Amino acid sequence: MDESLQAVSDDRPLVVIARVLLDSGLALLSERCEVRSGGLHATRAQILSLVRGAAAIVSDASVSVDAELLASCGPQLQIVANFAVGYDNVDLGACAGAGVLVTNTPGVLSSATAELAVALTLAAARGIFDAAADLRAGRWRHWDPSAYAGPQVAGSVLGVVGMGRIGTEYARMMKGLAVRQILYASRSAKPEVERELQASQVELAELMSAADIVSLHTPATAETHQLIDAQMLSLMKPSAILINTSRGSVLDELALAAALSEGRIWGAGLDVFEREPSVPDELLSAPRAVLLPHIGSATARARNEMAVLVARNVLSVLDGGEALTPVC
Ligand code: GLV
């Protein structure tokens, strides 16, 4: 537990940061609230004990906000402010039942996350990590015209699964990399995106079989759990790549590892995993898989803006006002 953030109890509302919040958000909260933080390595038991008496909790994707945690807080809890746009770690039903508002951080991380999806797309298509590792290991002996010859992004068909804020920003960036056609699968049609990017809405199965690059941007819900399963993966072209910067649970990771190992798809770029921080051995050993430790929103600008938005949501609700970015 981070002792430096433990304030002496006073009559200001108590805000508990389950793990950590950046200084940009902490400074705003500390002006008007007592703030306690569990620290990066807080265990579940420490978090459960720390939240007692909290009026607000700041959580992140690694903190499960469920009925047990809400009960540990007590009835004075007003808001759970999640430091993430995704909120699959929060039991919305339990929060609604306890009369607790839930907020997230949409918008401010869209460019950062879309940029990382572009970086993964280029890295997976062009074998950048394998090539760089070969050079460092002294395996670069001759210039070989067939080595690392993967798919080309320019001129390819892009498939975006989930055309929300991040999916749209990614498609916009990829248009700048000269993809030939943009297909998308989404719950609702996006006429503005269709006009701006000449994108076409198709069924998921059609997207999986037509696209050279498939990028996942759908939230993790009961409906999207393992949406990309062995059957969907079997529709992909052997030359295609799969990118995931959304949540690990939307993909059957073992089916993907098998598809890579058996050469049924070309490559993959993953920033998220179903049981973070654990990554299945099958994926670690799969060929042409670029794997990153959930850094989609990790630009200084996005992370600071997320921290400020978290703090503004908390302060607004504790002041009796509206949440700025309520989840529902
Ligand atoms: C990060 O994964 C987020 O949902 O913001």
Residues whose N, C-alpha, C, O or C-beta is under 5 A from the ligand:
A	BS01	GLV	F83 A84 V85 G86 S246
